[in-house]
Amino acid sequence: MADNPSVQRRRSEGRTGSGLLLKAPVNLSEEQIVRESLNRLTSVTKAVTGNIRNINENLDRILKDKADIEELEMILLRLSKNH
């Protein structure tokens, strides 16, 4: 049984209304749409996870260097007071 045209139009409009929603042809089954959406969501999730890992690694490196930076600041401050 085919959907009536207004249902097809709403389904199509719903798919294009947001960047998060899939711009899929009306003739795709709901299962195909869900699979494609999950594939795209998985790709985005992997990219975000990779970015978060990079940020965490950078923060760890900064925190490890913090003591050295503070010591260098103290040395420079002492040197500037002596001159």
C-alpha positions as CSV (number, residue, x, y, z in Angstrom):
1,M,0.0,0.0,0.0
2,A,1.5,3.3,-1.1
3,D,1.5,6.4,1.1
4,N,-0.7,9.2,-0.2
5,P,1.1,12.3,-1.7
6,S,0.8,14.5,1.4
7,V,2.4,11.8,3.6
8,Q,5.3,11.4,1.1
9,R,5.7,15.2,1.0
10,R,5.9,15.4,4.8
11,R,8.4,12.6,5.0
12,S,10.5,14.3,2.3
13,E,10.2,17.7,4.0
14,G,11.1,16.2,7.4
15,R,14.3,14.7,5.9
16,T,15.5,18.1,4.6
17,G,14.5,20.4,7.4
18,S,17.7,20.0,9.5
19,G,21.3,19.4,8.9
20,L,21.0,16.5,11.3
21,L,18.4,14.8,9.2
22,L,19.1,12.8,6.1
23,K,18.2,14.3,2.7
24,A,16.9,11.1,1.3
25,P,14.7,10.4,-1.7
26,V,11.1,9.6,-0.8
27,N,11.3,6.2,-2.3
28,L,13.7,4.8,0.3
29,S,12.3,2.5,2.9
30,E,12.4,3.6,6.5
31,E,14.9,0.8,7.2
32,Q,17.2,2.2,4.5
33,I,16.9,5.7,5.9
34,V,17.6,4.5,9.4
35,R,20.7,2.6,8.2
36,E,22.1,5.6,6.3
37,S,21.4,7.9,9.2
38,L,23.2,5.5,11.6
39,N,26.1,5.3,9.3
40,R,26.4,9.1,9.1
41,L,25.9,9.4,12.8
42,T,28.7,6.8,13.4
43,S,31.0,8.8,11.2
44,V,30.4,12.0,13.0
45,T,30.7,10.3,16.4
46,K,34.1,8.9,15.4
47,A,35.3,12.3,14.2
48,V,34.2,14.0,17.4
49,T,35.7,11.3,19.5
50,G,39.0,11.7,17.7
51,N,38.9,15.4,18.2
52,I,38.2,15.0,21.9
53,R,41.2,12.6,22.2
54,N,43.4,15.1,20.5
55,I,42.3,17.9,22.8
56,N,42.8,15.7,25.9
57,E,46.3,14.8,24.7
58,N,47.2,18.4,24.2
59,L,45.8,19.3,27.6
60,D,47.8,16.5,29.2
61,R,51.0,17.8,27.5
62,I,50.2,21.3,28.7
63,L,49.6,20.2,32.3
64,K,52.8,18.2,32.3
65,D,54.8,21.2,31.1
66,K,53.1,23.6,33.6
67,A,55.6,23.1,36.4
68,D,58.5,23.8,33.9
69,I,56.7,26.9,32.6
70,E,56.1,28.2,36.1
71,E,59.8,27.6,37.0
72,L,60.9,29.4,33.9
73,E,58.5,32.3,34.7
74,M,60.1,32.6,38.2
75,I,63.6,32.5,36.7
76,L,62.7,35.3,34.3
77,L,61.1,37.3,37.0
78,R,64.2,37.1,39.2
79,L,66.4,38.0,36.3
80,S,64.2,41.0,35.4
81,K,64.4,42.2,39.0
82,N,68.2,41.9,39.0
83,H,68.6,44.1,35.9
